Amino acid sequence: MWLDDLDRYIGEADDFSPQWLSQFRQAGNLVVATIRESAYEQFQPAGGLRPPQWDVLTGFQRVRLRDSEAERRRLAVEVADPGGCATRM
């Protein structure tokens, strides 16, 4: 499952439940999402308060990307394909 611009799905507290990630994964799905750094920062805990969206974000492994050929190769090595169908970059 590909969630492009994850912040669109978690913008409101009840839009996307952290439990859904577990359910998708238990069903054998790989869940990948993108989020811009500025959107990621707005959901960070602050002042002792943790927004509900933070629980969704912490359900993902964070991988920062740069737009370069070396970065694409690094990503291919870092992110395992559980289905065994790795795409060559």
Residue pairs with C-beta under 8 A, 6 or more apart in sequence:
1 24
1 29
1 30
1 31
1 32
2 32
2 33
3 9
3 31
3 32
3 33
3 34
4 33
4 34
5 34
5 35
5 36
5 39
6 33
6 34
6 35
6 39
6 56
6 57
6 60
7 35
7 36
7 39
7 40
7 42
7 43
9 15
9 16
10 16
10 43
10 53
10 56
10 57
11 53
13 51
13 52
13 53
14 52
16 56
17 56
18 55
18 56
18 59
21 31
21 56
21 59
21 60
22 59
24 31
25 31
30 81
30 82
30 83
31 60
33 60
35 57
40 57
43 51
43 53
43 54
43 57
44 54
45 51
45 54
61 79
63 75
63 78
63 79
65 71
65 75
72 89
73 89
75 89
76 86
76 87
76 88
76 89
81 87
